[in-house]
Structure formats: structure tokens, C-alpha cells
Amino acid sequence: MFLKDKRNGHMVEVLGMNDLFNLYRQDIVGRYLFGEEAQEPETFHKLDLLFLSGEVLPRCWLDPEYRDEPLPN
């Protein structure tokens, strides 16, 4: 999966999909996609990543307590 680093706009290839979906993990391993050679893997904070369309990641991937808020009437 590819995401975008909102700090600099570069595309990031996610190398650990399980970490991305795990709401108890705040960081994922990925690498920037730019230049001709593959970049070294780095750790990225999930809050710094967006979908390529610019949308934020779903709250259920980020917040372990996303279901604790009461539903609207």
C-alpha cells in the first residue's frame, strides 16, 4: 500500500501492513518512493501519513478507544 507523508508530500510504501491496521501501534515501517534506487526502510508515525487522495487514515487504525464515544441519538 502507498501513502503520503503529510510533512513533505513524498509517497511512502508501507512495508508492515499489520502495523498499519493495528490500532495499538503508533508507528509503521515503510520507505520513501523517490529517486531511481529503493530507499532504506524508516519508521513513520501514523498521524503523519495520509492516503494519496489527501484523506486522513481511518480513526479505527489510530485510536484504541474509537468506540468509547456514545452514538448520537
N, C-alpha and C positions, 0 to 999 in steps of 0.2 A: 504494500500500500504506500502511496505517496501523500505526503502532507506538506504544508508550507510553514516555514519559520516566520512568525509574525514580526520578529525583531529586525530581520533583514530581507525578507521576501524570497529567500532561497528555498528550493524544493528539497525535501528530506525523504529518503527511502527508509521506511520503518523496517528494522531487522527483527524485532521481537514483537510479533503480533499479540501474543498472550499478555505481554506487559501493557500494551495499548488498551486492551479490553478489561484488564484487571483494575477495578476502581480503587484498590488499596495501594497501587503503585503510582507514585507521582512522576516517575521518570521512565523514559523508554530509551532503547539503543537504536540508533539509526545513523545514516550518513548523508551528507550533503551530496546533491547531484549537480555538479558543475565542473567544467573543465573536461579534458579528454580522459583522465585516469580516474579510477574509483577512489573516492576519498576514504580516509580512515574512519572507522566507527567511532561515534561520540555518544554521550548521554545528553538527552534533551528533556527538559521539563515539559510535561504535557500541556500546561497552561500557556506555553509559548508556541504551541502548534495550532494550525488551522487546517481545514480542508482546502483543497486547491481553489475552490469557489469563494473562499473567504469566510465561510461559516465556521463557528466555533465547534469544538468537539462536544458530543452529547454529554450532558451532566452525569448520566449513568456510567460513563467511562472515567469520571473525575472525582465524584463526590460519594463516599461510602454512605452518607446519610441522605441521599437524594429522595428517599421515600418517606422520610420522617415528617415532612411538612403536611399539614392537613389538606385534604382536597377541597377545592372551592364548592360552595353549595350551588 
